Amino acid sequence: MTRQSRRRNRSLLLYWVAVVTISVFAQGGVSGENFVFDALACAIGVIALGNVHWHLMPRLRRAPLLAVFVIAAILYVAVVVASICLAICILVFLVTRSVGEVGRLVAKFFAEKGGSVQYPIEIAICLSFVGELGRRIGGRRLWDLVRGRYRNPREENRVLLFIDLRGSTPLAESLGAIRFSFLLRDIFDDLTEPVLESEGDVASYVGDEAIVTWPFERGIADGNAIRCFQAFKARIAARAGIYEREYGMVPRFRAAIHAGPIVATEVGQIRTDVALHGDALNTTARVMGECSALDAELLVTEAVSSRLGAIAGVTLEPLGRFELRGKEELVGLSRVLWK
């Protein structure tokens, strides 16, 4: 089971507990029999809604936010109603070993308690809007903006991963601006799961470059930063045929990983964003610029490599210390080799 799957399972459990609790309070308390029904209906609903949100909604990611919200609301209402009907069916079958009375009991339930259905529906609609907004802005970034974490400059120690598309200039010329933009969109889409699985966060997309960050301990743990790029490479390789067919090439990349203090702060009054500043960003960019000269796909600085343990399928080859443009101190670099 992947980390992402475990996180999703924990989320489903928390949502189930929350929805059952709200349902009980909304009804002013329930009997033991009704509690079993609420728990079962909520379990079915939460699992179904989770699958809709994680597997169906991403297919609508290119639609306008309002359209996605309306579609999500309709789907979620349907799922809630279907979950209640299925729960009634299961309980009736367990008690009577027959489903002949299901239709009558479903009609009776909605006639007597139809008003109570509005609570799970309203919760589902609110969650769909917040979830879609979080997906477009970034879940962690949305939460940081809501609680004002970066309303004033804040220094943090982070691991940084810069990923850059090789040969982007000739590619843009050969593909044309529109097709090249489609290429970048597909590449960044394929970066999503590796970032989520490694518990990272996309700080920004700059042209054909992506910047992924982790709090220092999280980025070092289990080699998350390197595993992110490793999983990204695997994803691109798995879709090589699609890239070859659509764009006549398979993307290749250069990347660099470094760690150090950065300053994060909210900037802008019209379009508020969380901007990152600091020498660690400049150093990471300089290191990535050395990839071609050192014949490396991924370079890791000593600030990270010295703290890493063994990583499956990965070997770090020390290359020595180098003078980087604009840096007074020499920087130790290691080349990542894939087994």
C-alpha positions in Angstrom: 0.0 0.0 0.0 1.4 3.4 -1.0 1.7 6.4 1.3 -1.0 8.1 -0.7 -3.4 5.2 -0.1 -2.7 5.1 3.6 -3.3 8.9 3.8 -6.6 8.5 1.9 -7.7 5.6 4.2 -7.0 7.8 7.3 -8.9 10.6 5.7 -11.9 8.3 5.0 -11.9 7.1 8.6 -11.8 10.7 9.9 -14.6 11.8 7.6 -16.7 8.8 8.6 -16.4 9.6 12.3 -17.2 13.3 11.7 -20.2 12.6 9.5 -21.7 10.0 11.9 -21.2 12.4 14.8 -22.8 15.3 12.9 -25.7 13.0 11.9 -26.4 11.9 15.5 -26.3 15.5 16.8 -28.5 16.8 13.9 -31.2 14.2 14.9 -31.0 15.0 18.6 -29.7 11.6 19.4 -30.7 8.2 18.0 -31.5 4.7 19.2 -29.1 1.8 18.9 -30.8 0.5 15.7 -30.8 3.9 14.1 -27.1 4.4 15.0 -26.2 1.2 13.2 -28.1 2.5 10.2 -26.4 5.9 10.3 -23.0 4.3 10.7 -23.5 1.9 7.8 -25.0 4.6 5.5 -22.2 7.0 6.3 -19.5 4.4 5.7 -20.9 3.6 2.3 -21.3 7.2 1.5 -17.9 8.3 2.6 -16.2 5.5 0.6 -18.2 6.3 -2.5 -17.6 10.0 -2.2 -13.9 9.5 -1.7 -13.7 7.4 -4.9 -15.7 10.0 -6.8 -13.4 12.8 -5.5 -10.1 11.0 -6.1 -10.8 9.1 -9.3 -13.7 10.8 -11.2 -13.3 14.5 -10.4 -9.7 14.7 -11.6 -11.0 13.9 -15.1 -12.8 17.2 -14.9 -9.7 19.2 -14.0 -9.7 21.3 -17.2 -13.3 22.4 -16.7 -14.1 25.8 -15.2 -14.3 25.8 -11.4 -18.0 26.7 -11.3 -18.9 23.8 -13.8 -16.9 21.4 -11.7 -18.6 22.5 -8.5 -22.1 22.1 -10.1 -21.2 18.6 -11.5 -19.7 17.6 -8.1 -22.7 18.7 -6.2 -25.0 16.7 -8.5 -22.8 13.6 -8.2 -22.4 13.9 -4.4 -26.2 14.3 -3.9 -26.7 11.1 -6.0 -24.1 9.3 -4.0 -25.7 10.3 -0.7 -29.1 9.1 -1.8 -27.7 5.9 -3.2 -25.8 5.2 0.0 -28.9 5.5 2.1 -30.8 3.2 -0.2 -28.0 0.6 -0.2 -27.8 0.8 3.6 -31.5 0.1 3.9 -31.2 -2.8 1.5 -28.3 -4.3 3.4 -30.0 -4.0 6.8 -33.4 -5.4 5.5 -31.6 -8.4 4.0 -29.6 -9.1 7.1 -32.8 -9.0 9.2 -35.3 -10.7 6.9 -33.1 -12.4 4.3 -35.4 -10.8 1.8 -35.4 -7.6 -0.2 -39.1 -7.5 -1.0 -39.8 -4.7 1.5 -36.9 -2.5 0.4 -38.9 -0.3 -1.9 -41.5 0.4 0.7 -39.0 1.1 3.4 -36.9 3.4 1.2 -40.1 5.4 0.4 -41.0 5.5 4.1 -37.5 6.7 5.1 -37.5 9.6 2.7 -41.1 10.5 3.6 -40.4 10.6 7.3 -36.7 11.6 7.5 -36.0 13.1 4.1 -35.2 16.4 5.8 -32.3 14.9 7.7 -30.7 14.0 4.4 -29.9 17.6 3.8 -27.1 17.6 6.4 -24.8 15.0 4.7 -25.7 16.5 1.3 -24.7 20.0 2.5 -21.5 18.6 4.0 -20.7 16.8 0.8 -21.3 19.9 -1.3 -19.1 22.1 0.9 -16.3 19.5 0.9 -16.5 19.3 -2.9 -16.0 23.0 -3.2 -13.2 23.2 -0.7 -11.6 20.1 -2.1 -11.6 21.4 -5.7 -10.4 24.8 -4.5 -7.6 23.1 -2.6 -6.6 21.0 -5.6 -6.3 24.1 -7.8 -4.5 26.3 -5.3 -2.7 23.5 -3.4 -4.1 22.0 -0.2 -1.2 23.0 2.0 -1.0 26.5 0.4 -4.8 27.0 0.9 -4.5 26.0 4.6 -1.5 28.3 5.0 -3.4 31.2 3.5 -6.5 30.6 5.6 -4.5 30.5 8.9 -2.2 33.3 7.9 1.0 31.3 8.4 3.0 33.5 6.0 1.2 36.9 6.4 4.7 38.1 7.6 8.1 36.8 6.3 8.9 33.4 7.9 12.2 31.6 7.7 12.1 27.8 7.3 14.7 25.1 6.6 13.6 23.3 3.4 14.7 20.7 0.9 14.4 22.0 -2.6 14.0 20.0 -5.8 14.3 21.8 -9.2 13.3 19.9 -12.3 13.9 21.4 -15.7 13.0 20.1 -19.2 16.1 19.5 -21.3 16.2 21.0 -24.8 13.2 23.2 -24.2 14.2 25.9 -26.7 14.5 23.7 -29.8 11.4 21.8 -28.6 9.3 24.9 -28.4 10.5 25.9 -31.9 9.7 22.5 -33.4 6.4 22.0 -31.7 5.1 25.5 -31.8 3.8 27.5 -28.8 0.4 25.7 -28.4 1.7 22.1 -28.6 4.7 23.0 -26.4 2.3 24.3 -23.8 0.3 21.0 -24.0 3.6 19.1 -23.5 4.4 21.1 -20.4 0.9 20.6 -19.1 1.2 16.8 -19.5 4.6 16.8 -17.9 3.4 18.7 -14.8 0.3 16.5 -14.6 2.6 13.5 -14.4 4.6 15.1 -11.6 1.5 15.3 -9.4 1.4 11.7 -8.0 5.2 11.6 -7.3 4.9 14.8 -5.3 1.9 13.6 -3.3 3.4 10.2 -2.7 6.6 11.8 -1.4 4.7 14.3 0.8 6.0 17.3 -1.1 4.5 20.5 -2.3 4.9 22.3 -5.6 6.1 25.8 -4.8 5.8 27.1 -8.4 6.0 26.3 -12.1 8.4 28.7 -13.9 8.3 28.2 -17.6 9.4 24.6 -18.2 10.7 24.3 -14.6 9.0 23.0 -11.5 10.1 23.7 -7.9 9.1 21.1 -5.3 9.8 21.7 -1.6 9.6 19.8 1.7 10.3 20.8 5.3 13.8 19.7 5.9 13.1 16.6 8.0 10.3 15.4 5.7 12.4 15.9 2.6 15.3 13.9 4.0 13.2 11.1 5.6 13.2 8.0 3.4 15.0 10.0 0.7 11.7 11.7 -0.2 13.2 14.3 -2.5 15.2 11.7 -4.5 12.3 9.3 -4.5 10.0 12.0 -5.9 12.3 12.4 -8.9 12.7 8.7 -9.2 8.9 8.1 -9.3 8.6 11.0 -11.8 11.1 9.3 -14.1 9.2 6.1 -13.8 5.9 7.8 -14.6 7.4 9.4 -17.7 8.9 6.1 -18.8 5.6 4.4 -18.4 3.9 6.9 -20.6 6.8 7.1 -23.2 4.6 5.7 -26.0 2.0 8.4 -25.4 4.6 11.2 -25.5 6.2 9.7 -28.6 2.9 9.6 -30.4 1.7 13.0 -29.3 4.9 15.0 -29.5 7.4 12.8 -31.4 9.8 12.6 -28.3 10.1 11.4 -24.8 10.9 14.2 -22.3 14.3 14.2 -20.6 15.2 16.3 -17.6 17.9 17.7 -15.4 17.4 18.3 -11.7 19.0 19.4 -8.5 18.4 18.9 -4.8 19.6 21.2 -2.2 18.6 22.2 1.4 18.9 25.4 3.3 17.0 28.3 4.9 14.5 30.1 2.8 12.0 32.9 3.6 8.4 32.4 2.7 5.9 35.2 2.8 2.6 36.3 1.3 3.0 38.8 -1.6 0.5 40.7 -3.7 -2.8 42.4 -2.9 -4.7 41.5 -6.2 -3.4 38.0 -6.5 -2.0 36.8 -3.2 0.7 34.1 -3.4 3.3 32.6 -1.1 6.7 33.6 -2.5 10.0 32.0 -1.6 13.2 34.0 -1.2 16.7 33.1 -0.2 20.2 32.0 -1.1 19.2 28.3 -1.1 17.0 28.9 -4.2 19.9 30.5 -6.0 22.2 27.7 -5.1 19.8 25.0 -6.3 19.5 26.8 -9.6 23.3 27.0 -10.0 23.7 23.3 -9.1 21.1 22.4 -11.8 23.1 24.4 -14.3 26.1 22.0 -13.7 24.2 18.9 -14.8 25.4 19.0 -18.4 29.0 19.7 -17.5 29.0 16.8 -15.0 27.0 14.4 -17.2 24.3 14.1 -14.5 20.6 13.8 -14.6 20.2 14.6 -10.9 22.8 16.4 -8.7 22.5 16.5 -4.9 24.4 18.9 -2.7 26.4 17.8 0.4 23.8 19.5 2.6 21.3 16.8 1.6 23.6 13.8 0.7 25.3 13.9 4.1 21.9 13.3 5.8 20.5 10.6 3.6 20.4 6.9 4.4 20.2 4.1 1.9 17.6 4.5 -0.9 16.4 1.5 -2.9 17.5 1.6 -6.5 19.8 4.7 -6.0 23.5 5.2 -5.6 25.1 8.6 -4.8 28.5 9.1 -6.5 30.5 11.9 -4.8 32.0 14.2 -7.4 34.0 16.6 -5.2 33.6 20.3 -4.3 32.8 22.9 -7.0 32.9 26.6 -7.3 29.4 27.8 -8.4 28.8 31.1 -10.1 28.0 33.8 -7.6 29.1 31.6 -4.6 32.2 32.2 -2.5 32.3 28.8 -0.8 32.8 25.6 -2.6 29.8 23.3 -2.8 30.0 19.5 -2.5 28.1 17.6 -5.2 27.0 14.0 -5.7 25.6 12.5 -8.9 22.6 10.2 -8.6 23.0 6.9 -10.4 20.0 4.6 -10.9 20.5 0.9 -10.3 
